[in-house]
Amino acid sequence: MCEANAYLLKNGKEELVLEAVDILENEGGKLRVANIFGEQKLLNARIRSMSLVEHRIILEETGS
């Protein structure tokens, strides 16, 4: 399986946003994060880093 957990970096700490993420899409200046269970979130964020080997996606808020 190639899913990853997405974390949002806030105040220097990583907060879990969504587990088993398989889709990341730019949608009108926001980031749509969706998982294999059909859950999705639309965030004012950008990708800070990704490690597919470690199954981790680190996002940071854009403030927009």
N, CA, C and O atoms as a MOPAC input file, in Angstrom:
PM7 MOZYME 1SCF
protein

 N      0.84600 1    -1.18300 1     0.00000 1
 C      0.00000 1     0.00000 1     0.00000 1
 C      0.88900 1     1.24500 1     0.00000 1
 O      1.97200 1     1.24900 1     0.58600 1
 N      0.41800 1     2.28700 1    -0.66100 1
 C      1.21700 1     3.49900 1    -0.80100 1
 C      0.59700 1     4.69700 1    -0.10500 1
 O      1.01900 1     5.82700 1    -0.34800 1
 N     -0.38400 1     4.48500 1     0.74900 1
 C     -0.99500 1     5.61100 1     1.43300 1
 C     -0.03100 1     6.18300 1     2.46700 1
 O      0.89300 1     5.51400 1     2.92900 1
 N     -0.28100 1     7.44700 1     2.81400 1
 C      0.55400 1     8.12000 1     3.80200 1
 C     -0.34200 1     8.89400 1     4.76600 1
 O     -1.48300 1     9.21800 1     4.43700 1
 N      0.16900 1     9.18400 1     5.93300 1
 C     -0.53600 1    10.04100 1     6.87500 1
 C     -0.10200 1    11.48200 1     6.62500 1
 O      1.07500 1    11.75800 1     6.39200 1
 N     -1.07200 1    12.39700 1     6.67700 1
 C     -0.78800 1    13.81800 1     6.46500 1
 C     -0.81500 1    14.54200 1     7.80000 1
 O     -1.73900 1    14.37800 1     8.59500 1
 N      0.20800 1    15.34200 1     8.02900 1
 C      0.35000 1    16.11800 1     9.26100 1
 C      0.44400 1    17.59300 1     8.91600 1
 O      1.05700 1    17.96400 1     7.91500 1
 N     -0.16500 1    18.43800 1     9.74700 1
 C     -0.08100 1    19.88100 1     9.57600 1
 C      0.84800 1    20.42100 1    10.64200 1
 O      0.65300 1    20.17300 1    11.83200 1
 N      1.86000 1    21.15900 1    10.21400 1
 C      2.83900 1    21.73500 1    11.12800 1
 C      2.26100 1    23.00700 1    11.73600 1
 O      1.99600 1    23.97600 1    11.02400 1
 N      2.06500 1    23.00500 1    13.05700 1
 C      1.53600 1    24.15800 1    13.78700 1
 C      2.39500 1    24.40300 1    15.01400 1
 O      2.58800 1    23.50800 1    15.83800 1
 N      2.90500 1    25.60900 1    15.13000 1
 C      3.73600 1    25.98600 1    16.27400 1
 C      4.86700 1    24.99000 1    16.51900 1
 O      5.18800 1    24.66600 1    17.66300 1
 N      5.46300 1    24.51100 1    15.43200 1
 C      6.59100 1    23.60300 1    15.54100 1
 C      6.21700 1    22.16100 1    15.83800 1
 O      7.10100 1    21.31800 1    15.99300 1
 N      4.92300 1    21.85800 1    15.92200 1
 C      4.47600 1    20.49800 1    16.21500 1
 C      3.64700 1    19.96300 1    15.05100 1
 O      2.94300 1    20.70900 1    14.37100 1
 N      3.74900 1    18.67400 1    14.84300 1
 C      2.99400 1    18.02400 1    13.77500 1
 C      1.67500 1    17.49800 1    14.32500 1
 O      1.65500 1    16.71500 1    15.27500 1
 N      0.56400 1    17.94000 1    13.71400 1
 C     -0.76300 1    17.47200 1    14.10700 1
 C     -1.33000 1    16.62200 1    12.97600 1
 O     -1.34500 1    17.04600 1    11.82000 1
 N     -1.79400 1    15.42800 1    13.31200 1
 C     -2.35300 1    14.53800 1    12.31400 1
 C     -3.60400 1    15.15800 1    11.71000 1
 O     -4.51300 1    15.56000 1    12.43600 1
 N     -3.65300 1    15.23700 1    10.38200 1
 C     -4.79800 1    15.79500 1     9.66800 1
 C     -5.66800 1    14.67100 1     9.12400 1
 O     -6.88800 1    14.69200 1     9.28100 1
 N     -5.03500 1    13.68700 1     8.48200 1
 C     -5.78800 1    12.61200 1     7.84800 1
 C     -4.88800 1    11.40300 1     7.66500 1
 O     -3.72600 1    11.53300 1     7.28000 1
 N     -5.43000 1    10.23200 1     7.94200 1
 C     -4.69400 1     8.98100 1     7.75300 1
 C     -5.02500 1     8.37300 1     6.39400 1
 O     -6.06300 1     8.67400 1     5.80300 1
 N     -4.14900 1     7.53100 1     5.91600 1
 C     -4.33600 1     6.76700 1     4.68000 1
 C     -4.64300 1     7.65500 1     3.47400 1
 O     -5.52800 1     7.35300 1     2.67300 1
 N     -3.89600 1     8.75300 1     3.36000 1
 C     -4.08100 1     9.70200 1     2.25800 1
 C     -3.57300 1     9.07700 1     0.96100 1
 O     -2.47900 1     8.51600 1     0.90400 1
 N     -4.40900 1     9.19200 1    -0.08700 1
 C     -3.96500 1     8.73000 1    -1.39500 1
 C     -4.11100 1     9.80100 1    -2.47200 1
 O     -3.67800 1     9.59400 1    -3.60600 1
 N     -4.72300 1    10.95900 1    -2.13400 1
 C     -4.87200 1    12.04700 1    -3.10600 1
 C     -4.50900 1    13.38400 1    -2.46800 1
 O     -4.98900 1    13.71800 1    -1.38500 1
 N     -3.65700 1    14.14000 1    -3.14900 1
 C     -3.34200 1    15.53000 1    -2.81000 1
 C     -3.54600 1    16.32600 1    -4.08200 1
 O     -2.91800 1    16.03900 1    -5.10100 1
 N     -4.42300 1    17.33300 1    -4.03600 1
 C     -4.69300 1    18.13700 1    -5.22500 1
 C     -4.77400 1    19.61100 1    -4.86800 1
 O     -5.31900 1    19.98400 1    -3.83000 1
 N     -4.22600 1    20.44100 1    -5.74100 1
 C     -4.38200 1    21.87600 1    -5.61300 1
 C     -5.76700 1    22.22300 1    -6.13600 1
 O     -6.12500 1    21.87100 1    -7.26000 1
 N     -6.53600 1    22.91100 1    -5.31600 1
 C     -7.90900 1    23.24400 1    -5.69600 1
 C     -8.18400 1    24.71100 1    -5.36300 1
 O     -8.55400 1    25.04700 1    -4.23800 1
 N     -7.99800 1    25.57000 1    -6.35300 1
 C     -8.27700 1    26.98600 1    -6.15600 1
 C     -7.40800 1    27.64300 1    -5.09600 1
 O     -7.89900 1    28.46300 1    -4.32100 1
 N     -6.14200 1    27.30300 1    -5.04900 1
 C     -5.23600 1    27.88700 1    -4.06800 1
 C     -5.25300 1    27.18100 1    -2.73000 1
 O     -4.51800 1    27.56400 1    -1.82000 1
 N     -6.07500 1    26.15800 1    -2.59400 1
 C     -6.11800 1    25.35800 1    -1.37000 1
 C     -5.66800 1    23.94600 1    -1.71300 1
 O     -5.56100 1    23.57900 1    -2.88300 1
 N     -5.41000 1    23.17500 1    -0.69100 1
 C     -4.94900 1    21.81100 1    -0.88400 1
 C     -6.05200 1    20.85300 1    -0.45200 1
 O     -6.49400 1    20.87700 1     0.69700 1
 N     -6.49500 1    20.00200 1    -1.38900 1
 C     -7.49500 1    18.98900 1    -1.04800 1
 C     -6.75800 1    17.70400 1    -0.73600 1
 O     -5.97300 1    17.20300 1    -1.54100 1
 N     -7.02700 1    17.18000 1     0.45100 1
 C     -6.40600 1    15.95300 1     0.92900 1
 C     -7.52600 1    14.92800 1     1.09400 1
 O     -8.49400 1    15.17800 1     1.81100 1
 N     -7.39900 1    13.78400 1     0.43800 1
 C     -8.43500 1    12.75800 1     0.51200 1
 C     -7.79600 1    11.40200 1     0.80500 1
 O     -6.65200 1    11.14000 1     0.43300 1
 N     -8.57200 1    10.54700 1     1.48400 1
 C     -8.01300 1     9.23900 1     1.81700 1
 C     -8.81300 1     8.10100 1     1.19800 1
 O     -9.81700 1     8.32900 1     0.52300 1
 N     -8.36200 1     6.88500 1     1.43200 1
 C     -8.97700 1     5.71300 1     0.81900 1
 C    -10.36400 1     5.41400 1     1.37600 1
 O    -11.08000 1     4.58500 1     0.81500 1
 N    -10.75700 1     6.06600 1     2.46100 1
 C    -12.06400 1     5.85600 1     3.08000 1
 C    -13.09900 1     6.87300 1     2.61800 1
 O    -14.24100 1     6.85700 1     3.07800 1
 N    -12.69600 1     7.76800 1     1.69900 1
 C    -13.61000 1     8.77200 1     1.18500 1
 C    -13.64800 1    10.05600 1     1.99400 1
 O    -14.37200 1    10.98700 1     1.63900 1
 N    -12.88000 1    10.12100 1     3.07600 1
 C    -12.78800 1    11.35900 1     3.85300 1
 C    -11.92100 1    12.34600 1     3.09500 1
 O    -10.96800 1    11.95400 1     2.42100 1
 N    -12.24800 1    13.63200 1     3.20300 1
 C    -11.40800 1    14.64100 1     2.57000 1
 C    -11.46700 1    15.94300 1     3.35300 1
 O    -12.43100 1    16.22400 1     4.06500 1
 N    -10.41100 1    16.72400 1     3.20200 1
 C    -10.31400 1    18.03500 1     3.84500 1
 C     -9.73400 1    19.01300 1     2.85000 1
 O     -8.89400 1    18.65300 1     2.02500 1
 N    -10.18500 1    20.25200 1     2.93000 1
 C     -9.67400 1    21.33300 1     2.10600 1
 C     -8.92100 1    22.27900 1     3.03700 1
 O     -9.51200 1    22.85700 1     3.94900 1
 N     -7.63600 1    22.43300 1     2.81000 1
 C     -6.77100 1    23.17400 1     3.73000 1
 C     -6.08800 1    24.35300 1     3.05700 1
 O     -5.76200 1    24.30900 1     1.87000 1
 N     -5.87900 1    25.39900 1     3.82800 1
 C     -5.01100 1    26.50700 1     3.40800 1
 C     -3.59400 1    26.09100 1     3.77500 1
 O     -3.06100 1    26.49100 1     4.81000 1
 N     -2.99900 1    25.28600 1     2.91500 1
 C     -1.68900 1    24.72300 1     3.23800 1
 C     -0.92400 1    24.41300 1     1.95900 1
 O     -1.47600 1    24.40400 1     0.85900 1
 N      0.35700 1    24.16200 1     2.14500 1
 C      1.21400 1    23.70900 1     1.05100 1
 C      2.05700 1    22.54700 1     1.57500 1
 O      2.20800 1    22.36000 1     2.78200 1
 N      2.58800 1    21.79100 1     0.65800 1
 C      3.41000 1    20.64900 1     1.04200 1
 C      4.77700 1    21.15200 1     1.47000 1
 O      5.45200 1    21.85800 1     0.72100 1
 N      5.17200 1    20.79100 1     2.65700 1
 C      6.51000 1    21.12600 1     3.14500 1
 C      7.48500 1    19.99700 1     2.81400 1
 O      8.60300 1    20.24100 1     2.36100 1
 N      7.04400 1    18.75500 1     3.04800 1
 C      7.87900 1    17.61200 1     2.69900 1
 C      7.02400 1    16.35400 1     2.59000 1
 O      5.93400 1    16.26100 1     3.15500 1
 N      7.55600 1    15.39400 1     1.84500 1
 C      6.90300 1    14.09600 1     1.69700 1
 C      7.95700 1    13.01000 1     1.76500 1
 O      9.03600 1    13.13400 1     1.18500 1
 N      7.63400 1    11.95200 1     2.47300 1
 C      8.47900 1    10.76700 1     2.46200 1
 C      7.56500 1     9.58100 1     2.22000 1
 O      6.87500 1     9.12200 1     3.13000 1
 N      7.56300 1     9.09000 1     0.99900 1
 C      6.69400 1     7.97200 1     0.67400 1
 C      7.20100 1     6.67800 1     1.29700 1
 O      6.41000 1     5.77400 1     1.56700 1
 N      8.49100 1     6.57800 1     1.52600 1
 C      9.04100 1     5.40000 1     2.20200 1
 C      8.54800 1     5.34800 1     3.64500 1
 O      8.22500 1     4.27700 1     4.15800 1
 N      8.49000 1     6.51300 1     4.29700 1
 C      8.02500 1     6.59500 1     5.68900 1
 C      6.52000 1     6.82600 1     5.78500 1
 O      5.97300 1     6.86900 1     6.88700 1
 N      5.84000 1     6.97600 1     4.64000 1
 C      4.39100 1     7.18800 1     4.58500 1
 C      3.96600 1     8.44700 1     5.34600 1
 O      2.99100 1     8.42200 1     6.09700 1
 N      4.70200 1     9.54900 1     5.14800 1
 C      4.43300 1    10.80200 1     5.85700 1
 C      4.38800 1    11.97800 1     4.88600 1
 O      5.23300 1    12.10100 1     4.00000 1
 N      3.39400 1    12.83200 1     5.06700 1
 C      3.27100 1    14.07200 1     4.31700 1
 C      3.18700 1    15.18800 1     5.35300 1
 O      2.30500 1    15.18500 1     6.21300 1
 N      4.10900 1    16.13900 1     5.26500 1
 C      4.11400 1    17.26400 1     6.19100 1
 C      3.62400 1    18.49100 1     5.43300 1
 O      4.17800 1    18.85800 1     4.39700 1
 N      2.57700 1    19.12100 1     5.96400 1
 C      1.99000 1    20.31000 1     5.36400 1
 C      2.24200 1    21.50500 1     6.27400 1
 O      2.43200 1    21.34100 1     7.47900 1
 N      2.24400 1    22.70400 1     5.70200 1
 C      2.32700 1    23.91200 1     6.51800 1
 C      1.25900 1    24.89100 1     6.05600 1
 O      0.97300 1    24.99800 1     4.86300 1
 N      0.67600 1    25.60200 1     7.00700 1
 C     -0.36900 1    26.57100 1     6.70500 1
 C      0.17000 1    27.69400 1     5.84900 1
 O      1.31500 1    28.11600 1     6.00600 1
 N     -0.67200 1    28.18200 1     4.93300 1
 C     -0.27000 1    29.30100 1     4.08500 1
 C     -0.86200 1    30.60300 1     4.58200 1
 O     -0.39300 1    31.68000 1     4.21500 1
 N     -1.88500 1    30.51600 1     5.41100 1
 C     -2.51300 1    31.73700 1     5.92900 1
 C     -3.51200 1    32.35800 1     4.98200 1
 O     -4.14400 1    33.35400 1     5.33400 1
 N     -3.67700 1    31.80900 1     3.79800 1
 C     -4.61500 1    32.36100 1     2.80800 1
 C     -5.99400 1    31.78000 1     3.00200 1
 O     -6.91700 1    32.12400 1     2.26400 1

